[in-house]
Amino acid sequence: MMNSSNWILPTLVLGTLIASGVVLADENQAGPGIWPLERLKTDVPKYRVVDDSGPIHSLIYQGEPISGKPTEVFAFYASPRTLGIPVPSNGLPAVVLIHGGGGTAFSDWVWMWAKRGYAAIAMDLSGRRPPAPKYDNNGEKIRDHGHQRDLRKRLPFGGLDHTRVEKFDSIGGTVDDDWPYHAVASVMRAHSLVLSFDEVDPKRTAVTGISWGGYTTCLVASLDDRFKAAVPVYGCGFLHQGESVQKPAIDSLAEQRDAWVRAYDPGSHLAKCNTSIMWVNGTHDVHYVLDSYAKSYALPTGPSTFRIEPRMGHSHPAGWNPKEIGIYLDSVLRDGVPLPALGEMKMEPSGRVIAEYQSQTKLVKAELHYTDETGLRSQRKWRSIPVSIHSDYLAAVGLPADANTYLMTVVDERGAMVSTQVGFQATPTKK
């Protein structure tokens, strides 16, 4: 992994440059909604390891310049090698992990993926460094996903914070103060860094993020074609429409509203995405509402898998715990047994709802979930009816004629759950 030629400029040197007013030229920096993709994909950022005393290593790598001045990004890195497990001769798959709002680089998250056999990197996108990982007497990781925010230390040359000001209000002018621009660039830099490690197979990398990290995953998967798979959890585009809690902040931008949407709403970029995607969300999410979600997942041209769970909770642990994410990435990157694949739901004239499926595993449960209520989606009551499992299709009887939103879920013998896409306004059509 280590290569001293990749070490970032020492902090003392960075401080001297900034104090003296030295500006680092960056002729490849682009404008809002346009990233210097070739540079971000080909340049390996300089970095230094600041702690490798335990299985999870702490490192700091070079971020995007702000006003021509250098910045740094903190990250946790772990892999089977750092855990003392032999690396296969064909190298390791790698996963880049993006935290959500109020989050940081989570050591629990990289530990979980390293235990699964992946090289994993998780960066902080607010210019901070979280507390060091803790281990018990047996060298096992002690869970600390609930880091107290006041324990995170601001990096001397950290980049932007991730408040509303940096996410929304900064639009206009240069990208220097635009958090979405720097978040995407920092993730792509982390990807380039991991790809430079000898233990990583460069043909097997994926990205996943939670909430604002899912939002960023949608952007990165649309821009960085080196990823073979992406799993945005909750995150999507079309945040300027519908009931998203982000909509008021976007509307408040007034004459800059459309500029923000064009530059930084994932809905403006997802049509460029052709990688494999697994979409993970809940039916009642207030941040990434089903209407906007459906518009988002309709845009990419690559294969999609869905895990839309009735009343899925919204948090970092709730976002990284679903076993289906690991099964899915294993199927794409490690020739693992894939999740069941569900086709589009169809309404027969009789009122029966059917959906074709393919599965290498036995399905043990299937349900159709629906709501016939109106009002805020986060407050609607959903109901469920059983679905019969046939050799190659699913069938449900009893969906009320006034159901306005519905989907099917199946669970296989591994306990893995997937869903169909969301159906809206059930109206019988001829077969």
FIDO-362557 format. One record per residue (C-alpha): residue number from 1; residue in one letter; chain; x, y, z. Coordinates in steps of 0.05 Angstrom, whole numbers. Example, Ala and Ser with C-alpha at 12.3 -4.5 7.8 and 13.67 -1.06 7.14 Angstrom:
  num  residuo  cadena       u       v       w
    1        a       A     246     -90     156
    2        s       A     273     -21     143
//
This chain:
  num  residuo  cadena       u       v       w
    1        m       A       0       0       0
    2        m       A      52      51      21
    3        n       A      93      90     -28
    4        s       A     131     148       1
    5        s       A     127     185     -65
    6        n       A      52     191     -55
    7        w       A      58     225      12
    8        i       A      23     292      15
    9        l       A      63     355      30
   10        p       A      78     355     105
   11        t       A      31     399     145
   12        l       A      87     447     162
   13        v       A     100     459      88
   14        l       A      26     468      74
   15        g       A      23     519     130
   16        t       A      82     557     102
   17        l       A      51     559      32
   18        i       A     -15     585      58
   19        a       A      15     635     106
   20        s       A      58     663      51
   21        g       A      -1     670       5
   22        v       A      25     620     -46
   23        v       A     -30     598     -94
   24        l       A     -28     530    -126
   25        a       A     -47     536    -199
   26        d       A    -103     490    -222
   27        e       A    -118     504    -294
   28        n       A    -163     443    -297
   29        q       A    -213     466    -245
   30        a       A    -282     470    -276
   31        g       A    -346     507    -260
   32        p       A    -410     488    -223
   33        g       A    -436     422    -248
   34        i       A    -373     408    -288
   35        w       A    -316     369    -257
   36        p       A    -245     358    -285
   37        l       A    -260     285    -292
   38        e       A    -197     263    -329
   39        r       A    -152     295    -277
   40        l       A    -192     266    -220
   41        k       A    -190     197    -251
   42        t       A    -116     196    -271
   43        d       A     -81     236    -216
   44        v       A     -66     196    -153
   45        p       A     -72     244     -94
   46        k       A     -12     252     -49
   47        y       A     -25     224      20
   48        r       A       7     206      87
   49        v       A     -10     153     138
   50        v       A     -20     184     206
   51        d       A     -35     121     246
   52        d       A     -26      48     226
   53        s       A     -18      20     296
   54        g       A     -84     -19     291
   55        p       A    -122     -58     239
   56        i       A    -156       5     215
   57        h       A    -108      56     187
   58        s       A    -117     132     189
   59        l       A     -92     172     131
   60        i       A     -97     242     103
   61        y       A     -98     255      28
   62        q       A     -97     315     -17
   63        g       A    -164     349     -30
   64        e       A    -185     398     -83
   65        p       A    -154     467     -78
   66        i       A    -198     523     -51
   67        s       A    -181     592     -79
   68        g       A    -117     560    -104
   69        k       A     -96     537     -35
   70        p       A     -86     464     -16
   71        t       A    -134     424      27
   72        e       A    -132     357      62
   73        v       A    -183     301      71
   74        f       A    -182     251     128
   75        a       A    -200     177     115
   76        f       A    -201     110     149
   77        y       A    -175      51     109
   78        a       A    -178     -23     124
   79        s       A    -172     -88      85
   80        p       A    -161    -162      99
   81        r       A     -86    -147      98
   82        t       A     -91     -95     153
   83        l       A    -133    -145     192
   84        g       A     -79    -198     184
   85        i       A    -116    -239     132
   86        p       A     -79    -262      69
   87        v       A     -96    -226       5
   88        p       A    -119    -269     -53
   89        s       A     -72    -274    -113
   90        n       A    -123    -236    -156
   91        g       A    -126    -178    -108
   92        l       A    -183    -149     -69
   93        p       A    -248    -116     -89
   94        a       A    -253     -46     -61
   95        v       A    -310      -3     -36
   96        v       A    -312      72     -25
   97        l       A    -358      93      33
   98        i       A    -392     161      35
   99        h       A    -424     186     100
  100        g       A    -487     227     104
  101        g       A    -506     293     138
  102        g       A    -478     299     208
  103        g       A    -432     240     194
  104        t       A    -358     229     186
  105        a       A    -310     175     166
  106        f       A    -337     116     205
  107        s       A    -286      64     227
  108        d       A    -343      14     240
  109        w       A    -361      17     167
  110        v       A    -292       2     139
  111        w       A    -283     -52     191
  112        m       A    -347     -86     168
  113        w       A    -326     -86      96
  114        a       A    -254    -108     110
  115        k       A    -283    -166     149
  116        r       A    -324    -184      87
  117        g       A    -261    -186      45
  118        y       A    -259    -117      15
  119        a       A    -209     -60      16
  120        a       A    -251      -3      44
  121        i       A    -240      72      50
  122        a       A    -286     121      84
  123        m       A    -270     195      82
  124        d       A    -295     255     122
  125        l       A    -328     307      78
  126        s       A    -331     364     128
  127        g       A    -257     378     138
  128        r       A    -252     340     203
  129        r       A    -219     280     235
  130        p       A    -260     233     279
  131        p       A    -233     197     341
  132        a       A    -186     139     331
  133        p       A    -217      68     329
  134        k       A    -218      28     394
  135        y       A    -207     -46     402
  136        d       A    -219     -96     457
  137        n       A    -165    -141     487
  138        n       A    -175    -191     431
  139        g       A    -163    -139     377
  140        e       A    -237    -137     358
  141        k       A    -267     -70     339
  142        i       A    -309     -35     391
  143        r       A    -370      -4     359
  144        d       A    -367      71     357
  145        h       A    -414      91     301
  146        g       A    -445     143     348
  147        h       A    -384     189     348
  148        q       A    -399     252     386
  149        r       A    -392     310     338
  150        d       A    -353     351     389
  151        l       A    -299     297     390
  152        r       A    -284     308     316
  153        k       A    -225     354     306
  154        r       A    -221     405     251
  155        l       A    -162     392     204
  156        p       A    -114     451     199
  157        f       A    -124     450     124
  158        g       A    -191     416     120
  159        g       A    -238     433      64
  160        l       A    -310     457      67
  161        d       A    -359     443     123
  162        h       A    -424     411     102
  163        t       A    -478     458     127
  164        r       A    -535     487      87
  165        v       A    -491     546      68
  166        e       A    -439     502      33
  167        k       A    -490     455       4
  168        f       A    -540     505     -25
  169        d       A    -528     579     -11
  170        s       A    -458     579     -42
  171        i       A    -483     569    -113
  172        g       A    -461     623    -160
  173        g       A    -391     645    -178
  174        t       A    -336     594    -172
  175        v       A    -339     523    -144
  176        d       A    -291     540     -87
  177        d       A    -346     545     -36
  178        d       A    -393     492     -66
  179        w       A    -396     430     -21
  180        p       A    -427     384     -75
  181        y       A    -369     399    -121
  182        h       A    -316     384     -69
  183        a       A    -353     323     -42
  184        v       A    -353     290    -111
  185        a       A    -280     308    -122
  186        s       A    -259     281     -54
  187        v       A    -295     215     -67
  188        m       A    -263     209    -136
  189        r       A    -195     224    -105
  190        a       A    -206     170     -53
  191        h       A    -223     122    -110
  192        s       A    -160     140    -147
  193        l       A    -120     131     -83
  194        v       A    -148      62     -69
  195        l       A    -138      41    -142
  196        s       A     -64      57    -133
  197        f       A     -56       5     -77
  198        d       A     -23     -59     -99
  199        e       A     -72    -102     -61
  200        v       A    -133     -75     -98
  201        d       A    -159    -104    -163
  202        p       A    -173     -41    -204
  203        k       A    -228     -75    -243
  204        r       A    -270     -89    -181
  205        t       A    -290     -26    -145
  206        a       A    -357       0    -119
  207        v       A    -385      60     -82
  208        t       A    -440      65     -31
  209        g       A    -465     124      11
  210        i       A    -519     140      60
  211        s       A    -568     198      57
  212        w       A    -526     257      33
  213        g       A    -475     203      19
  214        g       A    -528     169     -24
  215        y       A    -540     235     -59
  216        t       A    -465     240     -71
  217        t       A    -463     167     -94
  218        c       A    -514     184    -148
  219        l       A    -469     240    -173
  220        v       A    -405     200    -169
  221        a       A    -435     139    -203
  222        s       A    -457     185    -260
  223        l       A    -388     217    -268
  224        d       A    -336     164    -249
  225        d       A    -341     107    -298
  226        r       A    -288      66    -263
  227        f       A    -338      41    -212
  228        k       A    -370     -26    -229
  229        a       A    -427     -19    -180
  230        a       A    -461      34    -137
  231        v       A    -508      31     -78
  232        p       A    -541      97     -60
  233        v       A    -578      88       5
  234        y       A    -637     136      10
  235        g       A    -603     187     -35
  236        c       A    -632     209    -101
  237        g       A    -645     270    -145
  238        f       A    -704     315    -160
  239        l       A    -696     346     -91
  240        h       A    -728     410    -117
  241        q       A    -793     374    -129
  242        g       A    -845     340     -86
  243        e       A    -841     334     -10
  244        s       A    -766     329       3
  245        v       A    -744     367      64
  246        q       A    -689     396      21
  247        k       A    -738     431     -26
  248        p       A    -747     494      17
  249        a       A    -672     506      18
  250        i       A    -669     499     -58
  251        d       A    -730     544     -68
  252        s       A    -699     597     -24
  253        l       A    -642     605     -74
  254        a       A    -689     647    -116
  255        e       A    -655     665    -182
  256        q       A    -599     615    -168
  257        r       A    -648     557    -158
  258        d       A    -645     532    -229
  259        a       A    -570     539    -230
  260        w       A    -564     494    -168
  261        v       A    -611     443    -199
  262        r       A    -571     441    -264
  263        a       A    -505     436    -228
  264        y       A    -516     393    -167
  265        d       A    -583     357    -168
  266        p       A    -569     284    -185
  267        g       A    -629     286    -232
  268        s       A    -587     329    -278
  269        h       A    -532     276    -283
  270        l       A    -562     206    -272
  271        a       A    -577     196    -346
  272        k       A    -502     192    -357
  273        c       A    -496     133    -309
  274        n       A    -490      63    -338
  275        t       A    -461      25    -280
  276        s       A    -499     -28    -241
  277        i       A    -539       4    -185
  278        m       A    -576     -22    -124
  279        w       A    -627      28     -99
  280        v       A    -640      24     -23
  281        n       A    -694      65       9
  282        g       A    -757      64      52
  283        t       A    -829      79      36
  284        h       A    -834     135      87
  285        d       A    -768     172      79
  286        v       A    -777     247      88
  287        h       A    -710     266      56
  288        y       A    -714     224      -8
  289        v       A    -788     215     -22
  290        l       A    -814     160     -68
  291        d       A    -838     207    -123
  292        s       A    -768     238    -131
  293        y       A    -738     169    -121
  294        a       A    -776     138    -179
  295        k       A    -757     195    -225
  296        s       A    -684     184    -206
  297        y       A    -679     109    -215
  298        a       A    -713     115    -283
  299        l       A    -654     153    -312
  300        p       A    -592     107    -310
  301        t       A    -582      60    -368
  302        g       A    -548       4    -330
  303        p       A    -581     -54    -292
  304        s       A    -618     -36    -228
  305        t       A    -636     -75    -166
  306        f       A    -686     -49    -115
  307        r       A    -693     -56     -40
  308        i       A    -749      -9     -20
  309        e       A    -769     -29      51
  310        p       A    -835     -10      84
  311        r       A    -818      41     138
  312        m       A    -743      33     134
  313        g       A    -709      76     187
  314        h       A    -663     133     168
  315        s       A    -594     133     200
  316        h       A    -523     112     186
  317        p       A    -529      44     219
  318        a       A    -597      32     187
  319        g       A    -564      49     121
  320        w       A    -504       4     125
  321        n       A    -535     -55     161
  322        p       A    -578     -87     105
  323        k       A    -546    -153      87
  324        e       A    -570    -145      16
  325        i       A    -518     -92       2
  326        g       A    -461    -141      15
  327        i       A    -496    -196     -24
  328        y       A    -507    -149     -82
  329        l       A    -435    -124     -86
  330        d       A    -409    -196     -78
  331        s       A    -452    -215    -139
  332        v       A    -423    -159    -181
  333        l       A    -350    -160    -157
  334        r       A    -338    -231    -131
  335        d       A    -382    -277    -173
  336        g       A    -429    -286    -113
  337        v       A    -500    -313    -119
  338        p       A    -542    -253    -139
  339        l       A    -604    -227    -106
  340        p       A    -671    -245    -138
  341        a       A    -688    -202    -197
  342        l       A    -760    -177    -200
  343        g       A    -793    -151    -262
  344        e       A    -843     -95    -270
  345        m       A    -910    -103    -237
  346        k       A    -970    -109    -284
  347        m       A   -1044    -101    -270
  348        e       A   -1088    -152    -304
  349        p       A   -1160    -134    -322
  350        s       A   -1183    -179    -266
  351        g       A   -1146    -135    -216
  352        r       A   -1092    -186    -203
  353        v       A   -1022    -157    -197
  354        i       A    -966    -199    -226
  355        a       A    -891    -192    -233
  356        e       A    -842    -240    -266
  357        y       A    -779    -258    -228
  358        q       A    -714    -296    -234
  359        s       A    -677    -325    -175
  360        q       A    -620    -374    -161
  361        t       A    -645    -379     -90
  362        k       A    -711    -403     -63
  363        l       A    -762    -350     -47
  364        v       A    -795    -361      20
  365        k       A    -840    -300      27
  366        a       A    -872    -248     -17
  367        e       A    -919    -190      -2
  368        l       A    -952    -131     -36
  369        h       A    -950     -66       3
  370        y       A    -995      -8     -13
  371        t       A   -1026      56      11
  372        d       A   -1093      86      -9
  373        e       A   -1083     148      34
  374        t       A   -1064     218      12
  375        g       A   -1026     274      45
  376        l       A    -952     273      63
  377        r       A    -921     207      42
  378        s       A    -882     203     107
  379        q       A    -948     201     145
  380        r       A    -989     153     103
  381        k       A   -1009      86     130
  382        w       A    -988      26      88
  383        r       A   -1020     -43      88
  384        s       A    -995    -110      63
  385        i       A   -1027    -169      29
  386        p       A    -996    -237      14
  387        v       A    -967    -254     -54
  388        s       A    -967    -324     -83
  389        i       A    -900    -349    -109
  390        h       A    -902    -388    -174
  391        s       A    -845    -418    -215
  392        d       A    -828    -354    -251
  393        y       A    -878    -302    -230
  394        l       A    -911    -271    -169
  395        a       A    -985    -257    -163
  396        a       A   -1027    -217    -114
  397        v       A   -1102    -210    -109
  398        g       A   -1138    -158     -68
  399        l       A   -1103     -92     -84
  400        p       A   -1157     -39     -73
  401        a       A   -1177       1    -134
  402        d       A   -1161      66     -98
  403        a       A   -1089      45     -80
  404        n       A   -1045     101    -105
  405        t       A    -975      74     -88
  406        y       A    -953       1     -83
  407        l       A    -895     -47     -90
  408        m       A    -878    -120     -81
  409        t       A    -824    -149     -36
  410        v       A    -795    -219     -34
  411        v       A    -749    -253      17
  412        d       A    -705    -311      -4
  413        e       A    -677    -368      36
  414        r       A    -617    -325      58
  415        g       A    -664    -276      90
  416        a       A    -648    -225      36
  417        m       A    -704    -178      14
  418        v       A    -712    -142     -52
  419        s       A    -770    -105     -83
  420        t       A    -801     -84    -148
  421        q       A    -800     -13    -171
  422        v       A    -856      30    -142
  423        g       A    -924      29    -176
  424        f       A    -966      92    -175
  425        q       A   -1041      99    -186
  426        a       A   -1062      28    -198
  427        t       A   -1104      28    -261
  428        p       A   -1123     -38    -295
  429        t       A   -1095     -45    -366
  430        k       A   -1106     -98    -417
  431        k       A   -1054    -153    -417
//
